[in-house]
């Protein structure tokens, strides 16, 4: 299993090689802007280095909220649509985990877990138990910065959990054995 490279890994690797990561970024910016060494003023380098350090410290000290939990009052009328939206968001965050910065997927995951927690009142004991287990696996994958494991959990386990909730919820609200969707179709005919 290949572990995703994180910011801490790159800082540790550059510290082991003796190369300053901020100087590497400065050189990269200098090359991109096509500035010669003579033009590269020491004061500009110092301010850029200080700016990069402030950004890194801000990102590592405070969580960056890129996504907010969805503010919806859950009712029996909108729970099916809400759950389907969570399945779609889970797939989107899984894709983010493999393609974007870990901070983006961690933030999206925090909002998703908050929204999933709102469904606990609608689930049975099996749903609640499985929710806790999946949440533990997600937390463990986050601590290891294992983006592949997070993507697997968000692509398969979380949608399966939500589909089980949908199935049990529709069966619970269909006393004659028919789902609400099939009732609507039979009344239209």
mmCIF file of the C-alpha atoms, coordinates in Angstrom:
data_MODEL
# 
_entry.id   MODEL 
# 
loop_
_atom_site.group_PDB 
_atom_site.id 
_atom_site.type_symbol 
_atom_site.label_atom_id 
_atom_site.label_alt_id 
_atom_site.label_comp_id 
_atom_site.label_asym_id 
_atom_site.label_entity_id 
_atom_site.label_seq_id 
_atom_site.pdbx_PDB_ins_code 
_atom_site.Cartn_x 
_atom_site.Cartn_y 
_atom_site.Cartn_z 
_atom_site.occupancy 
_atom_site.B_iso_or_equiv 
_atom_site.pdbx_formal_charge 
_atom_site.auth_seq_id 
_atom_site.auth_comp_id 
_atom_site.auth_asym_id 
_atom_site.auth_atom_id 
_atom_site.pdbx_PDB_model_num 
ATOM 1   C CA . UNK A 1 1   ? 0.000   0.000  0.000   1.00 0.00 ? 1   UNK A CA 1 
ATOM 2   C CA . UNK A 1 2   ? 1.383   3.389  -1.000  1.00 0.00 ? 2   UNK A CA 1 
ATOM 3   C CA . UNK A 1 3   ? 0.989   6.099  1.581   1.00 0.00 ? 3   UNK A CA 1 
ATOM 4   C CA . UNK A 1 4   ? 0.144   9.600  0.395   1.00 0.00 ? 4   UNK A CA 1 
ATOM 5   C CA . UNK A 1 5   ? 2.898   12.151 0.909   1.00 0.00 ? 5   UNK A CA 1 
ATOM 6   C CA . UNK A 1 6   ? 1.902   14.748 3.461   1.00 0.00 ? 6   UNK A CA 1 
ATOM 7   C CA . UNK A 1 7   ? 3.235   18.144 4.399   1.00 0.00 ? 7   UNK A CA 1 
ATOM 8   C CA . UNK A 1 8   ? 4.932   16.687 7.484   1.00 0.00 ? 8   UNK A CA 1 
ATOM 9   C CA . UNK A 1 9   ? 6.625   14.029 5.322   1.00 0.00 ? 9   UNK A CA 1 
ATOM 10  C CA . UNK A 1 10  ? 8.048   16.629 2.946   1.00 0.00 ? 10  UNK A CA 1 
ATOM 11  C CA . UNK A 1 11  ? 9.304   18.782 5.838   1.00 0.00 ? 11  UNK A CA 1 
ATOM 12  C CA . UNK A 1 12  ? 10.890  15.736 7.504   1.00 0.00 ? 12  UNK A CA 1 
ATOM 13  C CA . UNK A 1 13  ? 12.506  14.615 4.237   1.00 0.00 ? 13  UNK A CA 1 
ATOM 14  C CA . UNK A 1 14  ? 13.966  18.041 3.548   1.00 0.00 ? 14  UNK A CA 1 
ATOM 15  C CA . UNK A 1 15  ? 15.235  18.284 7.137   1.00 0.00 ? 15  UNK A CA 1 
ATOM 16  C CA . UNK A 1 16  ? 16.973  14.924 6.721   1.00 0.00 ? 16  UNK A CA 1 
ATOM 17  C CA . UNK A 1 17  ? 18.691  16.091 3.531   1.00 0.00 ? 17  UNK A CA 1 
ATOM 18  C CA . UNK A 1 18  ? 19.673  19.449 5.031   1.00 0.00 ? 18  UNK A CA 1 
ATOM 19  C CA . UNK A 1 19  ? 17.710  21.478 2.470   1.00 0.00 ? 19  UNK A CA 1 
ATOM 20  C CA . UNK A 1 20  ? 15.455  24.239 3.766   1.00 0.00 ? 20  UNK A CA 1 
ATOM 21  C CA . UNK A 1 21  ? 11.902  23.619 2.458   1.00 0.00 ? 21  UNK A CA 1 
ATOM 22  C CA . UNK A 1 22  ? 11.182  27.344 2.441   1.00 0.00 ? 22  UNK A CA 1 
ATOM 23  C CA . UNK A 1 23  ? 14.263  27.996 0.336   1.00 0.00 ? 23  UNK A CA 1 
ATOM 24  C CA . UNK A 1 24  ? 13.093  25.318 -2.098  1.00 0.00 ? 24  UNK A CA 1 
ATOM 25  C CA . UNK A 1 25  ? 9.763   27.114 -2.436  1.00 0.00 ? 25  UNK A CA 1 
ATOM 26  C CA . UNK A 1 26  ? 11.500  30.447 -2.889  1.00 0.00 ? 26  UNK A CA 1 
ATOM 27  C CA . UNK A 1 27  ? 13.659  29.008 -5.674  1.00 0.00 ? 27  UNK A CA 1 
ATOM 28  C CA . UNK A 1 28  ? 10.588  27.503 -7.305  1.00 0.00 ? 28  UNK A CA 1 
ATOM 29  C CA . UNK A 1 29  ? 8.784   30.858 -7.203  1.00 0.00 ? 29  UNK A CA 1 
ATOM 30  C CA . UNK A 1 30  ? 11.913  32.590 -8.522  1.00 0.00 ? 30  UNK A CA 1 
ATOM 31  C CA . UNK A 1 31  ? 12.092  30.167 -11.460 1.00 0.00 ? 31  UNK A CA 1 
ATOM 32  C CA . UNK A 1 32  ? 8.394   30.512 -12.227 1.00 0.00 ? 32  UNK A CA 1 
ATOM 33  C CA . UNK A 1 33  ? 8.640   34.293 -12.227 1.00 0.00 ? 33  UNK A CA 1 
ATOM 34  C CA . UNK A 1 34  ? 11.884  34.071 -14.242 1.00 0.00 ? 34  UNK A CA 1 
ATOM 35  C CA . UNK A 1 35  ? 13.793  36.346 -11.883 1.00 0.00 ? 35  UNK A CA 1 
ATOM 36  C CA . UNK A 1 36  ? 17.571  36.270 -12.102 1.00 0.00 ? 36  UNK A CA 1 
ATOM 37  C CA . UNK A 1 37  ? 19.733  35.837 -9.019  1.00 0.00 ? 37  UNK A CA 1 
ATOM 38  C CA . UNK A 1 38  ? 20.850  39.472 -9.220  1.00 0.00 ? 38  UNK A CA 1 
ATOM 39  C CA . UNK A 1 39  ? 17.261  40.686 -9.182  1.00 0.00 ? 39  UNK A CA 1 
ATOM 40  C CA . UNK A 1 40  ? 16.342  38.399 -6.344  1.00 0.00 ? 40  UNK A CA 1 
ATOM 41  C CA . UNK A 1 41  ? 16.623  40.949 -3.546  1.00 0.00 ? 41  UNK A CA 1 
ATOM 42  C CA . UNK A 1 42  ? 17.424  39.723 -0.047  1.00 0.00 ? 42  UNK A CA 1 
ATOM 43  C CA . UNK A 1 43  ? 14.613  41.747 1.479   1.00 0.00 ? 43  UNK A CA 1 
ATOM 44  C CA . UNK A 1 44  ? 12.117  40.249 -0.968  1.00 0.00 ? 44  UNK A CA 1 
ATOM 45  C CA . UNK A 1 45  ? 13.390  36.766 -0.134  1.00 0.00 ? 45  UNK A CA 1 
ATOM 46  C CA . UNK A 1 46  ? 13.108  37.447 3.580   1.00 0.00 ? 46  UNK A CA 1 
ATOM 47  C CA . UNK A 1 47  ? 9.533   38.710 3.294   1.00 0.00 ? 47  UNK A CA 1 
ATOM 48  C CA . UNK A 1 48  ? 8.558   35.795 1.041   1.00 0.00 ? 48  UNK A CA 1 
ATOM 49  C CA . UNK A 1 49  ? 10.115  33.302 3.423   1.00 0.00 ? 49  UNK A CA 1 
ATOM 50  C CA . UNK A 1 50  ? 8.341   34.883 6.380   1.00 0.00 ? 50  UNK A CA 1 
ATOM 51  C CA . UNK A 1 51  ? 5.054   34.829 4.442   1.00 0.00 ? 51  UNK A CA 1 
ATOM 52  C CA . UNK A 1 52  ? 5.466   31.135 3.576   1.00 0.00 ? 52  UNK A CA 1 
ATOM 53  C CA . UNK A 1 53  ? 6.228   30.281 7.210   1.00 0.00 ? 53  UNK A CA 1 
ATOM 54  C CA . UNK A 1 54  ? 3.111   32.147 8.370   1.00 0.00 ? 54  UNK A CA 1 
ATOM 55  C CA . UNK A 1 55  ? 0.973   30.241 5.880   1.00 0.00 ? 55  UNK A CA 1 
ATOM 56  C CA . UNK A 1 56  ? 2.397   26.898 7.005   1.00 0.00 ? 56  UNK A CA 1 
ATOM 57  C CA . UNK A 1 57  ? 1.909   27.727 10.674  1.00 0.00 ? 57  UNK A CA 1 
ATOM 58  C CA . UNK A 1 58  ? -1.662  28.862 10.061  1.00 0.00 ? 58  UNK A CA 1 
ATOM 59  C CA . UNK A 1 59  ? -2.501  25.689 8.134   1.00 0.00 ? 59  UNK A CA 1 
ATOM 60  C CA . UNK A 1 60  ? -0.985  23.425 10.773  1.00 0.00 ? 60  UNK A CA 1 
ATOM 61  C CA . UNK A 1 61  ? -2.383  25.243 13.823  1.00 0.00 ? 61  UNK A CA 1 
ATOM 62  C CA . UNK A 1 62  ? -6.011  25.827 12.846  1.00 0.00 ? 62  UNK A CA 1 
ATOM 63  C CA . UNK A 1 63  ? -8.383  23.688 10.825  1.00 0.00 ? 63  UNK A CA 1 
ATOM 64  C CA . UNK A 1 64  ? -9.317  25.267 7.525   1.00 0.00 ? 64  UNK A CA 1 
ATOM 65  C CA . UNK A 1 65  ? -13.046 25.106 6.929   1.00 0.00 ? 65  UNK A CA 1 
ATOM 66  C CA . UNK A 1 66  ? -13.544 24.680 3.218   1.00 0.00 ? 66  UNK A CA 1 
ATOM 67  C CA . UNK A 1 67  ? -16.843 22.825 3.589   1.00 0.00 ? 67  UNK A CA 1 
ATOM 68  C CA . UNK A 1 68  ? -19.667 23.353 6.038   1.00 0.00 ? 68  UNK A CA 1 
ATOM 69  C CA . UNK A 1 69  ? -22.219 20.794 7.194   1.00 0.00 ? 69  UNK A CA 1 
ATOM 70  C CA . UNK A 1 70  ? -25.519 21.023 5.336   1.00 0.00 ? 70  UNK A CA 1 
ATOM 71  C CA . UNK A 1 71  ? -28.079 22.899 7.421   1.00 0.00 ? 71  UNK A CA 1 
ATOM 72  C CA . UNK A 1 72  ? -31.340 21.028 6.816   1.00 0.00 ? 72  UNK A CA 1 
ATOM 73  C CA . UNK A 1 73  ? -34.080 20.148 9.253   1.00 0.00 ? 73  UNK A CA 1 
ATOM 74  C CA . UNK A 1 74  ? -34.543 16.431 8.786   1.00 0.00 ? 74  UNK A CA 1 
ATOM 75  C CA . UNK A 1 75  ? -38.114 15.257 8.412   1.00 0.00 ? 75  UNK A CA 1 
ATOM 76  C CA . UNK A 1 76  ? -39.582 11.974 7.200   1.00 0.00 ? 76  UNK A CA 1 
ATOM 77  C CA . UNK A 1 77  ? -40.336 13.753 3.922   1.00 0.00 ? 77  UNK A CA 1 
ATOM 78  C CA . UNK A 1 78  ? -36.763 14.784 3.085   1.00 0.00 ? 78  UNK A CA 1 
ATOM 79  C CA . UNK A 1 79  ? -34.616 12.081 4.692   1.00 0.00 ? 79  UNK A CA 1 
ATOM 80  C CA . UNK A 1 80  ? -34.396 9.964  1.519   1.00 0.00 ? 80  UNK A CA 1 
ATOM 81  C CA . UNK A 1 81  ? -33.206 12.892 -0.603  1.00 0.00 ? 81  UNK A CA 1 
ATOM 82  C CA . UNK A 1 82  ? -30.806 14.025 2.149   1.00 0.00 ? 82  UNK A CA 1 
ATOM 83  C CA . UNK A 1 83  ? -29.307 10.534 2.425   1.00 0.00 ? 83  UNK A CA 1 
ATOM 84  C CA . UNK A 1 84  ? -28.845 10.317 -1.350  1.00 0.00 ? 84  UNK A CA 1 
ATOM 85  C CA . UNK A 1 85  ? -27.049 13.678 -1.280  1.00 0.00 ? 85  UNK A CA 1 
ATOM 86  C CA . UNK A 1 86  ? -24.733 12.339 1.438   1.00 0.00 ? 86  UNK A CA 1 
ATOM 87  C CA . UNK A 1 87  ? -23.905 9.326  -0.755  1.00 0.00 ? 87  UNK A CA 1 
ATOM 88  C CA . UNK A 1 88  ? -22.948 11.689 -3.592  1.00 0.00 ? 88  UNK A CA 1 
ATOM 89  C CA . UNK A 1 89  ? -20.872 13.857 -1.234  1.00 0.00 ? 89  UNK A CA 1 
ATOM 90  C CA . UNK A 1 90  ? -19.125 10.770 0.104   1.00 0.00 ? 90  UNK A CA 1 
ATOM 91  C CA . UNK A 1 91  ? -18.045 9.813  -3.421  1.00 0.00 ? 91  UNK A CA 1 
ATOM 92  C CA . UNK A 1 92  ? -16.890 13.385 -4.124  1.00 0.00 ? 92  UNK A CA 1 
ATOM 93  C CA . UNK A 1 93  ? -14.781 13.495 -0.942  1.00 0.00 ? 93  UNK A CA 1 
ATOM 94  C CA . UNK A 1 94  ? -13.309 10.078 -1.806  1.00 0.00 ? 94  UNK A CA 1 
ATOM 95  C CA . UNK A 1 95  ? -12.191 11.484 -5.148  1.00 0.00 ? 95  UNK A CA 1 
ATOM 96  C CA . UNK A 1 96  ? -10.774 14.535 -3.359  1.00 0.00 ? 96  UNK A CA 1 
ATOM 97  C CA . UNK A 1 97  ? -8.820  12.284 -1.000  1.00 0.00 ? 97  UNK A CA 1 
ATOM 98  C CA . UNK A 1 98  ? -6.924  10.831 -3.942  1.00 0.00 ? 98  UNK A CA 1 
ATOM 99  C CA . UNK A 1 99  ? -6.490  13.956 -6.042  1.00 0.00 ? 99  UNK A CA 1 
ATOM 100 C CA . UNK A 1 100 ? -6.357  17.026 -3.769  1.00 0.00 ? 100 UNK A CA 1 
ATOM 101 C CA . UNK A 1 101 ? -4.630  18.214 -0.656  1.00 0.00 ? 101 UNK A CA 1 
ATOM 102 C CA . UNK A 1 102 ? -5.343  16.165 2.487   1.00 0.00 ? 102 UNK A CA 1 
ATOM 103 C CA . UNK A 1 103 ? -6.606  19.343 4.180   1.00 0.00 ? 103 UNK A CA 1 
ATOM 104 C CA . UNK A 1 104 ? -9.437  19.575 1.647   1.00 0.00 ? 104 UNK A CA 1 
ATOM 105 C CA . UNK A 1 105 ? -10.585 15.995 2.070   1.00 0.00 ? 105 UNK A CA 1 
ATOM 106 C CA . UNK A 1 106 ? -10.183 16.112 5.879   1.00 0.00 ? 106 UNK A CA 1 
ATOM 107 C CA . UNK A 1 107 ? -12.324 19.238 6.028   1.00 0.00 ? 107 UNK A CA 1 
ATOM 108 C CA . UNK A 1 108 ? -14.956 17.762 3.721   1.00 0.00 ? 108 UNK A CA 1 
ATOM 109 C CA . UNK A 1 109 ? -14.880 14.592 5.784   1.00 0.00 ? 109 UNK A CA 1 
ATOM 110 C CA . UNK A 1 110 ? -15.439 16.526 9.018   1.00 0.00 ? 110 UNK A CA 1 
ATOM 111 C CA . UNK A 1 111 ? -18.543 18.152 7.543   1.00 0.00 ? 111 UNK A CA 1 
ATOM 112 C CA . UNK A 1 112 ? -19.754 14.802 6.154   1.00 0.00 ? 112 UNK A CA 1 
ATOM 113 C CA . UNK A 1 113 ? -19.340 13.058 9.532   1.00 0.00 ? 113 UNK A CA 1 
ATOM 114 C CA . UNK A 1 114 ? -21.317 15.842 11.214  1.00 0.00 ? 114 UNK A CA 1 
ATOM 115 C CA . UNK A 1 115 ? -24.096 15.337 8.667   1.00 0.00 ? 115 UNK A CA 1 
ATOM 116 C CA . UNK A 1 116 ? -23.958 11.560 9.110   1.00 0.00 ? 116 UNK A CA 1 
ATOM 117 C CA . UNK A 1 117 ? -24.314 12.003 12.860  1.00 0.00 ? 117 UNK A CA 1 
ATOM 118 C CA . UNK A 1 118 ? -27.634 13.743 12.292  1.00 0.00 ? 118 UNK A CA 1 
ATOM 119 C CA . UNK A 1 119 ? -28.999 10.504 10.824  1.00 0.00 ? 119 UNK A CA 1 
ATOM 120 C CA . UNK A 1 120 ? -28.426 8.495  14.006  1.00 0.00 ? 120 UNK A CA 1 
ATOM 121 C CA . UNK A 1 121 ? -31.954 9.223  15.230  1.00 0.00 ? 121 UNK A CA 1 
ATOM 122 C CA . UNK A 1 122 ? -33.411 7.622  12.101  1.00 0.00 ? 122 UNK A CA 1 
ATOM 123 C CA . UNK A 1 123 ? -31.313 4.440  12.165  1.00 0.00 ? 123 UNK A CA 1 
ATOM 124 C CA . UNK A 1 124 ? -31.740 1.215  14.068  1.00 0.00 ? 124 UNK A CA 1 
ATOM 125 C CA . UNK A 1 125 ? -29.184 -0.257 16.482  1.00 0.00 ? 125 UNK A CA 1 
ATOM 126 C CA . UNK A 1 126 ? -27.294 -1.996 13.648  1.00 0.00 ? 126 UNK A CA 1 
ATOM 127 C CA . UNK A 1 127 ? -26.947 1.300  11.789  1.00 0.00 ? 127 UNK A CA 1 
ATOM 128 C CA . UNK A 1 128 ? -25.674 3.029  14.931  1.00 0.00 ? 128 UNK A CA 1 
ATOM 129 C CA . UNK A 1 129 ? -23.159 0.244  15.615  1.00 0.00 ? 129 UNK A CA 1 
ATOM 130 C CA . UNK A 1 130 ? -21.872 0.269  12.022  1.00 0.00 ? 130 UNK A CA 1 
ATOM 131 C CA . UNK A 1 131 ? -21.703 4.075  12.081  1.00 0.00 ? 131 UNK A CA 1 
ATOM 132 C CA . UNK A 1 132 ? -19.431 3.979  15.141  1.00 0.00 ? 132 UNK A CA 1 
ATOM 133 C CA . UNK A 1 133 ? -17.193 1.330  13.532  1.00 0.00 ? 133 UNK A CA 1 
ATOM 134 C CA . UNK A 1 134 ? -16.859 3.266  10.277  1.00 0.00 ? 134 UNK A CA 1 
ATOM 135 C CA . UNK A 1 135 ? -16.170 6.462  12.204  1.00 0.00 ? 135 UNK A CA 1 
ATOM 136 C CA . UNK A 1 136 ? -13.340 4.697  14.067  1.00 0.00 ? 136 UNK A CA 1 
ATOM 137 C CA . UNK A 1 137 ? -11.855 3.468  10.782  1.00 0.00 ? 137 UNK A CA 1 
ATOM 138 C CA . UNK A 1 138 ? -12.093 6.957  9.288   1.00 0.00 ? 138 UNK A CA 1 
ATOM 139 C CA . UNK A 1 139 ? -10.387 8.472  12.330  1.00 0.00 ? 139 UNK A CA 1 
ATOM 140 C CA . UNK A 1 140 ? -7.604  5.874  12.192  1.00 0.00 ? 140 UNK A CA 1 
ATOM 141 C CA . UNK A 1 141 ? -7.049  6.508  8.472   1.00 0.00 ? 141 UNK A CA 1 
ATOM 142 C CA . UNK A 1 142 ? -6.922  10.259 9.110   1.00 0.00 ? 142 UNK A CA 1 
ATOM 143 C CA . UNK A 1 143 ? -4.353  9.828  11.870  1.00 0.00 ? 143 UNK A CA 1 
ATOM 144 C CA . UNK A 1 144 ? -2.167  7.756  9.538   1.00 0.00 ? 144 UNK A CA 1 
ATOM 145 C CA . UNK A 1 145 ? -2.783  10.173 6.638   1.00 0.00 ? 145 UNK A CA 1 
ATOM 146 C CA . UNK A 1 146 ? -3.791  7.100  4.628   1.00 0.00 ? 146 UNK A CA 1 
ATOM 147 C CA . UNK A 1 147 ? -5.693  8.731  1.798   1.00 0.00 ? 147 UNK A CA 1 
ATOM 148 C CA . UNK A 1 148 ? -6.215  5.438  -0.044  1.00 0.00 ? 148 UNK A CA 1 
ATOM 149 C CA . UNK A 1 149 ? -7.955  3.906  2.972   1.00 0.00 ? 149 UNK A CA 1 
ATOM 150 C CA . UNK A 1 150 ? -10.091 7.030  3.335   1.00 0.00 ? 150 UNK A CA 1 
ATOM 151 C CA . UNK A 1 151 ? -11.064 6.858  -0.318  1.00 0.00 ? 151 UNK A CA 1 
ATOM 152 C CA . UNK A 1 152 ? -12.039 3.188  0.082   1.00 0.00 ? 152 UNK A CA 1 
ATOM 153 C CA . UNK A 1 153 ? -14.116 3.925  3.166   1.00 0.00 ? 153 UNK A CA 1 
ATOM 154 C CA . UNK A 1 154 ? -15.854 6.861  1.506   1.00 0.00 ? 154 UNK A CA 1 
ATOM 155 C CA . UNK A 1 155 ? -16.412 5.063  -1.798  1.00 0.00 ? 155 UNK A CA 1 
ATOM 156 C CA . UNK A 1 156 ? -17.750 1.792  -0.425  1.00 0.00 ? 156 UNK A CA 1 
ATOM 157 C CA . UNK A 1 157 ? -18.390 1.601  3.332   1.00 0.00 ? 157 UNK A CA 1 
ATOM 158 C CA . UNK A 1 158 ? -20.129 4.939  3.922   1.00 0.00 ? 158 UNK A CA 1 
ATOM 159 C CA . UNK A 1 159 ? -22.458 4.594  0.885   1.00 0.00 ? 159 UNK A CA 1 
ATOM 160 C CA . UNK A 1 160 ? -23.271 1.003  1.927   1.00 0.00 ? 160 UNK A CA 1 
ATOM 161 C CA . UNK A 1 161 ? -24.119 2.250  5.423   1.00 0.00 ? 161 UNK A CA 1 
ATOM 162 C CA . UNK A 1 162 ? -26.351 4.974  3.994   1.00 0.00 ? 162 UNK A CA 1 
ATOM 163 C CA . UNK A 1 163 ? -28.056 2.553  1.599   1.00 0.00 ? 163 UNK A CA 1 
ATOM 164 C CA . UNK A 1 164 ? -28.804 0.223  4.517   1.00 0.00 ? 164 UNK A CA 1 
ATOM 165 C CA . UNK A 1 165 ? -30.407 3.167  6.315   1.00 0.00 ? 165 UNK A CA 1 
ATOM 166 C CA . UNK A 1 166 ? -32.475 3.972  3.225   1.00 0.00 ? 166 UNK A CA 1 
ATOM 167 C CA . UNK A 1 167 ? -33.578 0.355  2.915   1.00 0.00 ? 167 UNK A CA 1 
ATOM 168 C CA . UNK A 1 168 ? -34.577 -0.010 6.566   1.00 0.00 ? 168 UNK A CA 1 
ATOM 169 C CA . UNK A 1 169 ? -36.249 3.408  6.593   1.00 0.00 ? 169 UNK A CA 1 
ATOM 170 C CA . UNK A 1 170 ? -38.344 2.727  3.486   1.00 0.00 ? 170 UNK A CA 1 
ATOM 171 C CA . UNK A 1 171 ? -39.331 -0.726 4.801   1.00 0.00 ? 171 UNK A CA 1 
ATOM 172 C CA . UNK A 1 172 ? -40.285 0.775  8.156   1.00 0.00 ? 172 UNK A CA 1 
ATOM 173 C CA . UNK A 1 173 ? -42.505 3.389  6.529   1.00 0.00 ? 173 UNK A CA 1 
ATOM 174 C CA . UNK A 1 174 ? -44.164 0.929  4.149   1.00 0.00 ? 174 UNK A CA 1 
ATOM 175 C CA . UNK A 1 175 ? -46.447 -1.214 6.362   1.00 0.00 ? 175 UNK A CA 1 
ATOM 176 C CA . UNK A 1 176 ? -47.934 -3.201 3.469   1.00 0.00 ? 176 UNK A CA 1 
ATOM 177 C CA . UNK A 1 177 ? -44.505 -4.194 2.167   1.00 0.00 ? 177 UNK A CA 1 
ATOM 178 C CA . UNK A 1 178 ? -44.449 -1.665 -0.663  1.00 0.00 ? 178 UNK A CA 1 
ATOM 179 C CA . UNK A 1 179 ? -41.980 1.171  -0.683  1.00 0.00 ? 179 UNK A CA 1 
ATOM 180 C CA . UNK A 1 180 ? -43.282 4.769  -0.790  1.00 0.00 ? 180 UNK A CA 1 
ATOM 181 C CA . UNK A 1 181 ? -41.977 5.095  -4.369  1.00 0.00 ? 181 UNK A CA 1 
ATOM 182 C CA . UNK A 1 182 ? -44.016 2.101  -5.563  1.00 0.00 ? 182 UNK A CA 1 
ATOM 183 C CA . UNK A 1 183 ? -47.088 3.515  -3.779  1.00 0.00 ? 183 UNK A CA 1 
ATOM 184 C CA . UNK A 1 184 ? -46.735 6.780  -5.723  1.00 0.00 ? 184 UNK A CA 1 
ATOM 185 C CA . UNK A 1 185 ? -46.471 4.876  -9.008  1.00 0.00 ? 185 UNK A CA 1 
ATOM 186 C CA . UNK A 1 186 ? -49.546 2.749  -8.265  1.00 0.00 ? 186 UNK A CA 1 
ATOM 187 C CA . UNK A 1 187 ? -51.632 5.826  -7.354  1.00 0.00 ? 187 UNK A CA 1 
ATOM 188 C CA . UNK A 1 188 ? -50.636 7.582  -10.597 1.00 0.00 ? 188 UNK A CA 1 
ATOM 189 C CA . UNK A 1 189 ? -51.760 4.622  -12.728 1.00 0.00 ? 189 UNK A CA 1 
# 
